[in-house]
Amino acid sequence: MPDRLSGRTLVVATGHDLSLALIEDGKLLAESNRAMDRGHAEAVVPTIAALLSPFGGSGVRCERVVVETGPGSFTGLRVGLAAATALALAWKAELRGIRSTRLVAAELRARGRMEPLLVALGAPRGQVWVEAFAGGGLESLGEPEALATEAARLRGAAFPLVVGSAGFLTDGDALFAPRAAAVASLAATDLEKAELLYVRAADPVAA
């Protein structure tokens, strides 16, 4: 198994809720999770400052900044990328990305769930962003895509495990947004470019 991330890593996830994590050598030092539909721009900087305060505040330096790249709120994702880019420049740190769907899958794998799974995240206009992962790891079975709710429900019927923030999910253990702390279970090779992911909306169903 690849080694966990070395050094200190700050994770910024703003595509859904506002979720932050500070990780050192694969160990979660601190996290902050706030349910938030809007207002990320005003909240992200003070929330990062509060997270880092017990560890030296403005004196903290991280070797790596990881930012959520989507699919998610266009505005929220841009806010997160701007904050992560600014910090990476100030710290002369490596800037990397992680998909929203992959964050959810990583959390389930860290819990020991190895079944094939479908990540289903709530999207605007009653749609759902989905991405399927093979059993046993984080191998994607296809690019993230946007589906109408009923199509996402039918897609999920083919999987033993469906998790995420989609409205049709009712099981409390399966219903959660991407959380930054999931990066603590990952290796450097699991990370991606810090480029926002745009997923084309599903075509409307004819009446």
C-alpha positions, 0 to 999 in steps of 0.5 A: 500500500502506498505511503500516506502523505508526508509532512503537513497538509491543509485540505480545503473543501468548499464545493458542498459544505465548508470542510477543512482538515490539517493532516501531518504524516497521514494523521488527522490533527484537526478538522472543521465541518460546517453545513453551508449552501452559500457564504463560503467566500466570507467564511473560508479565511476566518475558518482556516485561521481558527483551524490553524490557531492551536498549531501556531496560527499565522506561523503555520507552514504546510508542505502541501495544500489540497483543494476540492475540485468538484463536481460541486457548487461553481461559486464554492469551488472557485472560492476554495481554489482561490484560498488554496492557491493563495496559501500555497503561494505564501507557503511555497507549498505544493498545490494538489486537487481531489474530486468531491466524489473521490473524497466520499469514496475515500471516507468509505474505504477508510471505514473498511467498506470495500464493496463497489460503490456509487457516490451520489451528490446533490446538484442544482435543479434536482439533479445528482452528480454520480461517480462509480468506484470498483470494489476494494479501492478508489479505481473509478469506473467512469468520469463523474456525470450529472443525472436526473434524480430518477436516473441516479436512483436506477443507477444506484440500484446496481450497486451494493453501496450508494453514498453521498448527499443526494436527496434520495438517500435516507440512510444516515450512515450513507448521507453525507457531503464530501469531508476534507478529513478523508484525505488523511487516508490517501497517498500522494498518488491519489491526488490530482491536478488542482483544476476545477471539474465541470460536469455537463448538466443532464439533458431534461427529460421530455414530457 
